[in-house]
């Protein structure tokens, strides 16, 4: 694949599709079309249902021609790959999270918000999804890398994106077509670019390779307007613009450029349209149930019976999911969903009888890494039977309420944990982790942690501990990451009613402070859980008293110790800063002293030179007088 700053981006080659081939099929299927209305000139009607839209058949002659066109041997990307690549997201909100990740990564470029909203396409009034941020934006080269496969500019260890594939998988999972507007300011050069990735366009034209029409504009400071940026020729620009206007929701160039009005000097706007339908023929995303939320269409009766906790909502509510999706975000950064800010939800603050447990596996030989897990019962327990671990990676929630222990006999119900093991790698869709030996060891440790915590604390909230043989505790297979609804109910003491349990999917957060930075030094004894398989596991929470009051005191003490450690760290940082400033002041004083000394020396030299000059002038005047 050759990358160039051309106006037409062919993701397989830079020259195999001529202009005549581009113009051979004008649009006869409009956005929002029904598959039955596809005309005969474009014999590949597209199903509006995502899981049925991957069938793509081209003529045999086209297939043969594609194999060795112009005698060149190179890889090609068929449009069908856009759909098959997007199937990695089984869950629509998983795709939505990828788009949020791109905006959050722009914090390092000055982004202060990301906005998600529903809009209507101007030509047909069909619903579309709008994602907008005020990050650094993309210049013409950067937007071409964004629209291609495998190119990523994100090299920082703090960024979430890694593979250069998230935008394509997420946008194609949510809708058949996406148009991107981006404005970028660099070195007094202000550019804006538009790119279209359209499954509808490629299928309707019968293309056997992926082509992305793009146009660029540059600000003319003298004329105070944006003019076309044409690296090749005007025909190239014109043909791209024609395709954009034919296949995007905007029918004129003025209407297209008007989309930059709310971007400012820098930022990016993504519009996803021709949104997919579910298997029942309904819009997969539900914009009507809640005017301040985006939901997933489905049966809502079961959810209404459950306690309205985030774990019961996040699979169906983007607002709930977004509230727990990130562990920490700058205080100034806002995630705005349909006009209202998303409120950050710290799951660790929902726990009672909290313990902080340290796990130290060996990574890359003898290198030990430290992971702190906060574990406790939900405050709503035993009425809310949600349980599982919320596992983050690089600040991003990968597995929400993931169950390491099956609760067939009640063990582990209501136990929730939060941790961030950055030493294991997530899968490309960021909805699971790679099933490596390190992940298996972590899974085993979390299972052990859950059982131990449950056995020690279950009676405090009314659960009855069930005596069982060691073999009766079952573990969910490591490959299972979707949450399931338990059918068995826990044994309760002094409770006559039963409550339905549910699990869910993942969540987004607008985070300010993290409670999971626990103290490493405690006053009471620590117990070691062993170091098999190169791991060192240590519980760092105090032994709780047997009474409920004692447990509450222990929990409060742990939080106070954690806050104390945070303040101590802050104090040390400030003291170090003061020392550095003192050193700087001393250096400046020394420099000032040297400068003053040098100035004194120069002044003495000037005095001597003045005196010498005066005496010389006086002698010359005397000689003249004598003569």
C-alpha positions in Angstrom: 0.0 0.0 0.0 1.4 3.3 -1.1 0.7 6.4 0.9 0.7 9.8 -0.9 -0.8 13.1 -0.5 -3.1 12.6 -3.4 -6.8 13.6 -3.3 -8.1 10.1 -4.0 -7.0 7.6 -1.4 -7.0 4.0 -2.7 -6.2 1.9 0.3 -4.7 -0.8 -1.9 -2.8 1.1 -4.5 -2.2 4.7 -5.7 -2.8 4.4 -9.4 -4.9 1.3 -10.3 -8.2 3.2 -10.5 -8.4 5.8 -13.2 -10.8 8.7 -13.3 -13.0 7.0 -16.0 -13.5 4.1 -13.6 -14.4 6.5 -10.8 -17.1 8.2 -12.8 -18.6 5.1 -14.4 -21.4 4.7 -11.8 -23.2 7.8 -10.6 -25.3 7.7 -7.4 -28.7 6.2 -8.0 -29.1 5.0 -4.4 -29.5 7.7 -1.9 -28.6 7.6 1.8 -31.3 6.0 3.8 -32.2 3.7 0.9 -34.0 0.5 1.2 -32.3 -2.5 -0.3 -35.3 -3.3 -2.4 -34.9 0.0 -4.2 -31.4 -0.7 -5.6 -31.4 -0.1 -9.3 -30.1 -2.7 -11.8 -27.1 -0.5 -12.8 -25.5 -1.3 -9.4 -26.3 -5.0 -8.8 -25.2 -5.3 -5.2 -28.0 -4.1 -2.9 -26.9 -3.6 0.7 -28.9 -5.0 3.6 -29.5 -2.3 6.3 -29.0 -5.0 9.0 -25.3 -5.1 10.1 -25.0 -8.9 10.4 -26.4 -9.4 7.0 -24.5 -6.7 5.1 -21.3 -8.6 4.5 -22.4 -10.6 1.5 -20.6 -9.1 -1.5 -20.4 -10.7 -4.9 -18.5 -9.3 -7.9 -18.4 -10.6 -11.4 -15.8 -13.2 -12.4 -14.1 -10.8 -14.9 -13.7 -8.2 -12.2 -12.2 -10.8 -9.8 -9.6 -11.9 -12.4 -8.8 -8.4 -13.3 -8.2 -7.4 -9.7 -5.6 -10.1 -9.2 -3.0 -8.7 -11.6 -4.0 -5.3 -12.9 -1.3 -3.5 -14.9 1.0 -6.4 -14.3 1.7 -5.3 -10.7 1.9 -7.6 -7.7 0.6 -5.9 -4.6 -1.9 -6.4 -1.8 -5.4 -5.1 -2.2 -8.2 -4.4 0.3 -11.6 -5.5 -0.8 -14.6 -3.4 0.4 -16.0 -6.5 2.1 -13.0 -6.2 4.5 -14.6 -3.0 5.9 -17.6 -5.1 7.1 -15.7 -8.2 8.2 -13.2 -6.0 10.1 -16.1 -4.2 11.9 -17.5 -7.5 13.1 -14.8 -7.6 15.8 -17.2 -5.3 17.7 -20.1 -7.6 18.7 -21.4 -4.7 20.9 -22.3 -1.3 19.4 -21.1 0.6 22.5 -17.7 -1.1 22.2 -17.4 0.7 18.8 -18.6 3.9 20.4 -15.9 3.6 23.0 -13.2 3.5 20.3 -14.4 6.9 19.0 -14.3 8.3 22.5 -10.8 6.9 22.9 -9.7 8.9 19.9 -11.0 12.1 21.4 -9.6 11.4 24.9 -6.1 10.8 23.3 -6.4 14.3 21.9 -6.1 15.7 25.5 -2.4 15.8 25.0 -3.1 18.2 22.0 -5.3 20.5 24.0 -8.7 18.9 23.7 -11.2 20.0 26.4 -14.3 18.1 25.4 -15.9 15.5 23.2 -19.5 15.7 22.2 -21.8 12.9 21.1 -25.2 13.6 19.6 -27.9 12.6 17.2 -28.4 14.8 14.1 -30.6 14.5 11.0 -29.1 14.3 7.6 -30.0 17.5 5.7 -31.2 15.8 2.5 -33.3 13.0 3.8 -33.8 13.7 7.5 -32.6 10.2 8.6 -30.8 9.9 11.9 -27.0 10.2 12.1 -24.4 10.0 14.8 -22.2 13.1 15.5 -18.9 12.9 17.4 -17.0 16.2 17.7 -13.9 17.3 19.7 -11.6 20.3 19.9 -8.3 18.5 19.8 -5.4 19.3 17.5 -7.2 18.1 14.4 -5.5 16.4 11.4 -3.5 17.9 8.5 -3.9 16.4 5.0 -1.3 13.7 5.7 -2.6 12.8 9.1 -6.2 12.3 7.9 -5.0 10.0 5.2 -3.2 7.9 7.7 -6.4 7.9 9.8 -8.5 6.7 6.9 -5.9 4.0 6.0 -5.3 0.7 7.8 -2.5 0.2 10.3 -1.1 3.7 10.4 -0.9 5.2 13.9 0.7 8.4 15.2 0.1 7.4 18.8 3.4 6.4 20.2 3.0 7.6 23.8 2.5 5.0 26.5 -0.4 7.1 27.9 -2.5 7.0 24.7 -5.2 4.4 24.4 -5.1 3.7 20.7 -2.2 1.6 19.4 -3.0 -0.3 16.2 -4.3 2.3 13.7 -7.5 0.3 13.1 -10.0 1.6 15.7 -11.6 4.3 13.7 -12.4 2.1 10.7 -13.8 -0.8 12.8 -15.9 1.4 15.0 -17.4 3.7 12.4 -18.2 0.8 10.0 -19.8 -1.1 13.0 -22.2 1.8 13.7 -23.2 2.8 10.2 -22.5 2.0 6.5 -20.9 5.4 5.9 -18.8 8.0 7.7 -17.6 11.4 6.7 -14.8 13.2 8.6 -14.1 16.9 8.8 -10.9 18.0 10.4 -9.1 21.4 10.8 -5.5 21.7 11.8 -3.3 24.7 12.7 0.5 24.3 12.4 3.3 26.8 11.9 0.8 29.5 10.8 -0.7 27.1 8.2 -4.4 26.5 8.7 -5.8 23.5 6.7 -9.1 21.7 6.6 -9.8 18.3 5.1 -12.8 16.2 4.3 -12.7 12.4 3.8 -15.5 9.9 3.0 -15.4 6.2 3.9 -18.5 4.8 2.4 -19.5 1.2 2.2 -22.6 2.2 0.3 -20.6 4.0 -2.3 -18.1 1.1 -2.8 -20.9 -1.5 -2.9 -23.1 0.4 -5.2 -20.3 1.1 -7.6 -19.2 -2.6 -7.5 -15.7 -1.7 -6.5 -13.3 -4.5 -5.7 -10.9 -2.2 -3.8 -11.4 0.5 -1.2 -11.3 4.1 -2.4 -11.7 7.1 -0.1 -12.6 10.4 -1.8 -10.8 13.3 0.0 -10.4 17.1 -0.5 -8.2 19.6 1.3 -8.4 23.4 1.7 -5.9 25.9 3.0 -6.6 29.3 4.5 -5.4 32.3 2.4 -4.5 35.0 4.9 -4.6 37.8 2.3 -8.1 36.8 1.0 -9.2 35.7 4.5 -10.9 32.6 2.9 -10.2 28.9 2.5 -9.2 27.8 -1.0 -8.6 24.4 -2.5 -5.3 22.8 -1.8 -4.4 21.0 -5.0 -1.2 18.9 -4.8 -1.8 17.4 -8.2 -4.3 18.8 -10.7 -7.7 20.4 -10.6 -9.4 17.5 -12.3 -8.3 15.2 -9.5 -9.7 17.6 -6.9 -12.9 18.1 -8.9 -13.6 14.3 -9.3 -13.1 13.8 -5.5 -15.4 16.7 -4.7 -18.0 15.3 -7.0 -18.0 11.9 -5.3 -18.2 13.5 -1.9 -21.2 15.6 -2.9 -22.9 12.5 -4.6 -22.5 10.1 -1.7 -22.4 12.3 1.4 -25.4 13.9 3.1 -24.3 17.3 1.7 -25.2 18.2 -1.8 -23.2 21.4 -2.4 -19.7 22.5 -1.6 -21.0 25.4 0.5 -23.0 23.0 2.6 -20.0 20.7 2.9 -17.7 23.6 4.1 -20.4 24.9 6.4 -19.7 21.9 8.6 -16.5 23.5 9.8 -18.3 26.5 11.3 -18.5 24.9 14.8 -15.0 23.4 14.8 -12.9 26.5 15.4 -9.2 26.7 14.7 -8.6 23.1 15.3 -10.7 19.9 15.9 -12.4 17.0 14.3 -16.0 16.2 13.5 -17.2 12.7 12.6 -20.7 12.1 11.1 -21.8 8.4 10.8 -24.9 7.9 8.7 -27.0 5.1 7.2 -26.9 3.7 10.8 -27.4 -0.1 11.0 -30.6 -1.9 11.9 -30.8 -4.9 14.3 -32.0 -8.3 13.4 -35.6 -7.2 14.1 -35.4 -4.5 11.5 -35.3 -1.7 14.1 -32.6 1.0 14.4 -29.9 -0.6 16.5 -29.3 2.7 18.4 -32.3 4.0 20.3 -32.4 7.9 20.4 -36.1 8.1 21.5 -36.3 6.4 24.9 -34.2 9.1 26.7 -33.6 12.5 25.0 -30.3 12.8 27.0 -29.0 9.3 26.3 -28.3 6.9 23.5 -29.6 3.4 24.2 -29.5 0.0 22.5 -32.8 -1.2 21.2 -34.1 -4.3 22.9 -36.4 -5.6 25.7 -36.5 -3.0 28.5 -39.0 -4.8 30.8 -36.3 -6.9 32.4 -34.2 -3.9 33.2 -37.0 -2.0 34.8 -37.3 -4.7 37.5 -33.7 -4.4 38.5 -32.1 -2.0 40.9 -30.9 1.0 38.8 -27.2 0.5 39.4 -24.6 1.1 36.7 -23.8 -2.6 36.3 -27.5 -3.2 35.4 -27.5 -0.2 32.9 -24.3 0.0 31.1 -25.0 -2.6 28.4 -28.0 -0.6 27.3 -27.2 3.0 28.2 -24.3 4.9 26.7 -24.5 7.4 29.6 -24.1 4.7 32.2 -21.3 3.0 30.2 -19.5 6.3 29.6 -19.5 7.2 33.3 -17.2 4.3 34.1 -15.2 4.0 30.9 -12.1 5.8 32.2 -10.5 5.7 35.6 -9.1 9.2 35.4 -9.5 12.3 33.2 -8.4 15.9 33.6 -10.9 17.9 35.6 -11.4 20.3 32.7 -12.2 17.6 30.1 -15.9 17.1 29.5 -17.7 14.2 27.8 -21.0 15.6 26.6 -23.8 13.3 25.6 -26.8 14.8 23.8 -26.2 18.2 25.4 -25.6 17.1 29.0 -22.2 16.3 30.7 -21.6 12.8 31.7 -21.0 12.5 35.5 -18.0 10.4 36.4 -18.9 7.3 38.5 -16.1 5.8 40.7 -17.0 2.2 41.2 -14.5 2.0 44.1 -16.6 4.5 46.1 -19.6 2.2 45.8 -17.9 -0.5 48.0 -18.2 -1.2 51.7 -15.9 -3.3 53.9 -13.1 -2.4 51.3 -9.8 -4.2 51.3 -6.8 -3.3 49.1 -4.8 -6.3 48.0 -1.4 -6.2 46.3 -0.5 -8.6 43.6 3.1 -8.7 42.3 3.5 -10.9 39.2 6.8 -11.3 37.4 6.9 -9.9 33.9 9.7 -10.3 31.3 11.8 -12.5 33.5 12.5 -11.2 36.9 10.8 -7.8 36.6 8.0 -7.5 39.2 5.1 -5.2 38.7 2.7 -4.1 41.4 -1.1 -4.2 41.0 -3.5 -2.9 43.7 -7.0 -4.3 43.7 -9.8 -2.7 45.7 -12.3 -5.3 46.6 -15.5 -5.1 48.7 -19.3 -5.5 48.7 -21.5 -3.1 46.9 -23.3 -0.7 49.2 -26.6 -2.1 47.8 -25.7 -5.7 48.7 -27.4 -8.0 49.3 -30.3 -6.5 47.4 -28.0 -5.8 44.3 -26.4 -9.1 43.4 -24.0 -7.6 40.9 -20.5 -8.9 41.2 -17.2 -9.1 39.3 -14.0 -7.2 38.6 -13.7 -4.0 36.6 -10.4 -4.4 34.8 -8.8 -1.3 33.2 -5.8 -1.0 30.9 -4.0 2.4 30.5 -6.9 4.1 32.2 -9.6 2.5 29.9 -12.1 0.0 31.1 -11.7 -3.3 29.2 -13.7 -5.8 31.2 -16.6 -4.5 33.2 -17.9 -6.6 36.1 -16.0 -9.6 34.8 -16.7 -12.7 36.8 -13.7 -14.8 37.8 -15.9 -17.0 39.9 -19.2 -18.7 39.0 -21.8 -18.1 41.6 -23.7 -21.3 41.4 -24.1 -21.6 45.1 -23.9 -18.0 46.1 -20.2 -17.6 46.6 -18.9 -14.2 45.5 -22.3 -12.5 45.1 -22.1 -8.8 45.6 -18.3 -8.8 45.6 -16.9 -6.2 43.2 -13.3 -5.2 42.5 -11.4 -2.6 40.6 -7.8 -3.0 39.2 -5.6 -1.8 36.3 -3.0 -4.4 35.2 -1.1 -2.6 32.4 1.3 -5.5 31.9 -1.3 -7.6 30.0 -2.4 -6.5 26.5 -6.0 -6.0 25.4 -7.4 -7.4 22.2 -7.8 -5.1 19.2 -11.5 -4.3 20.0 -10.5 -3.4 23.6 -13.3 -5.6 25.0 -11.1 -8.4 26.3 -7.5 -9.3 27.1 -5.2 -11.6 25.2 -5.3 -15.1 26.8 -1.7 -15.3 27.8 -0.1 -17.1 30.7 0.0 -13.8 32.6 -3.7 -13.3 32.2 -4.4 -16.8 33.3 -2.3 -16.2 36.5 -4.2 -13.0 37.1 -7.5 -14.8 36.6 -6.5 -17.5 39.1 -5.5 -14.9 41.6 -8.8 -13.0 41.3 -10.7 -16.2 41.8 -8.8 -16.9 44.9 -9.2 -13.3 46.1 -13.0 -13.5 45.6 -13.5 -16.7 47.5 -11.3 -15.6 50.4 -13.0 -12.2 50.7 -16.5 -13.8 50.5 -15.7 -16.5 53.2 -14.5 -13.8 55.6 -17.1 -11.1 55.1 -20.3 -12.6 53.6 -22.1 -12.8 57.0 -21.6 -9.0 57.6 -24.3 -8.2 55.0 -26.6 -11.2 55.5 -25.3 -13.8 53.2 -25.0 -17.4 54.5 -21.7 -19.0 53.9 -22.2 -22.4 52.2 -20.0 -25.2 53.2 -18.8 -27.1 50.2 -16.0 -29.3 49.0 -13.1 -27.6 47.3 -14.1 -28.9 43.9 -17.6 -27.3 44.0 -16.4 -23.8 43.2 -16.4 -23.4 39.5 -14.7 -20.7 37.4 -15.9 -19.2 34.2 -13.7 -20.1 31.2 -11.0 -17.5 30.6 -12.4 -17.0 27.1 -15.8 -15.9 28.5 -15.8 -12.1 29.0 -19.5 -11.3 28.5 -21.5 -11.0 31.7 -24.2 -13.4 32.4 -27.4 -13.3 34.5 -27.2 -15.7 37.3 -30.2 -17.9 37.8 -29.4 -19.1 41.3 -30.1 -16.7 44.2 -27.9 -16.3 47.3 -28.9 -17.7 50.7 -29.9 -14.7 52.8 -30.3 -14.3 56.5 -33.5 -12.5 57.6 -34.5 -11.7 54.1 -37.7 -13.0 52.6 -37.7 -11.5 49.2 -35.4 -12.3 46.2 -34.0 -9.9 43.8 -33.0 -10.4 40.2 -29.4 -10.0 39.4 -27.9 -8.7 36.2 -24.5 -8.0 34.8 -23.6 -5.7 32.1 -20.9 -4.4 29.9 -18.5 -1.5 30.3 -18.4 2.1 31.3 -16.8 5.6 30.8 -15.6 8.0 33.4 -14.8 11.6 33.6 -12.3 11.0 36.4 -10.7 13.4 38.8 -9.1 11.4 41.6 -8.5 7.7 42.0 -9.0 5.9 45.3 -6.9 2.9 44.2 -3.5 4.2 45.1 -3.4 2.5 48.5 -0.7 2.7 51.2 2.1 0.2 51.0 3.0 0.3 54.7 0.5 -0.8 57.3 0.8 -1.1 61.1 -0.7 -4.6 61.4 0.5 -8.0 60.1 0.4 -8.8 56.5 -0.3 -12.3 55.2 1.5 -13.8 52.2 -0.5 -15.9 49.8 2.5 -17.6 48.1 4.7 -16.9 45.1 4.0 -19.8 42.8 4.6 -19.3 39.1 6.9 -16.4 39.8 4.3 -14.2 41.6 4.3 -12.6 45.0 0.9 -12.0 46.4 0.4 -10.0 49.5 -2.7 -8.7 51.3 -2.0 -5.2 52.6 -5.3 -4.6 54.3 -5.7 -4.9 58.1 -7.4 -7.9 59.6 -11.0 -6.8 60.2 -12.7 -7.1 63.5 -15.7 -9.5 63.7 -18.3 -6.7 64.2 -19.8 -4.6 61.5 -18.6 -1.5 63.3 -15.1 -2.8 63.3 -15.3 -3.5 59.6 -16.5 0.0 59.0 -13.6 1.4 61.1 -11.1 -0.7 59.1 -12.6 0.5 55.8 -12.5 4.2 57.0 -8.9 3.7 58.3 -7.8 2.3 54.9 -9.2 5.3 53.1 -7.6 7.7 55.5 -4.3 5.9 55.1 -4.6 6.1 51.4 -5.4 9.8 51.5 -2.5 10.3 54.0 -0.2 8.6 51.5 -1.4 10.7 48.7 -0.9 13.9 50.7 2.6 12.7 51.8 3.5 12.1 48.2 2.2 15.6 47.3 4.2 17.0 50.2 7.3 15.3 49.0 6.8 16.6 45.5 6.3 20.1 46.8 9.4 19.8 49.1 11.4 18.7 46.1 10.1 21.6 44.1 11.1 24.0 46.9 14.6 22.5 47.0 14.9 22.9 43.2 13.7 26.5 43.5 16.2 27.2 46.3 18.9 25.7 44.2 17.9 27.9 41.3 17.8 31.0 43.5 21.3 30.2 44.7 22.5 29.7 41.2 21.0 33.0 40.2 22.7 34.7 43.2 26.0 33.2 42.2 25.5 34.4 38.6 24.6 37.8 39.8 27.7 38.0 42.0 29.9 37.0 39.1 28.2 39.5 36.9 28.7 42.3 39.5 32.4 41.3 39.9 32.9 41.3 36.2 31.2 44.7 36.0 33.5 46.0 38.6 36.5 44.8 36.7 35.2 46.5 33.5 34.6 49.7 35.4 38.2 49.7 36.7 39.5 49.1 33.2 37.4 51.9 31.9 38.7 54.2 34.6 42.3 53.3 33.7 41.7 53.8 30.0 40.0 57.2 30.7 43.0 58.3 32.8 45.5 57.1 30.2 43.5 58.8 27.4 43.3 62.0 29.5 47.1 62.0 30.1 47.7 61.3 26.4 45.6 64.2 25.3 47.2 66.5 27.9 50.7 65.6 26.6 49.6 66.2 23.0 48.2 69.6 23.9 51.5 70.5 25.7 53.6 69.5 22.6 51.4 71.6 20.4 51.8 74.5 22.7 55.6 74.2 22.8 55.7 74.0 19.0 
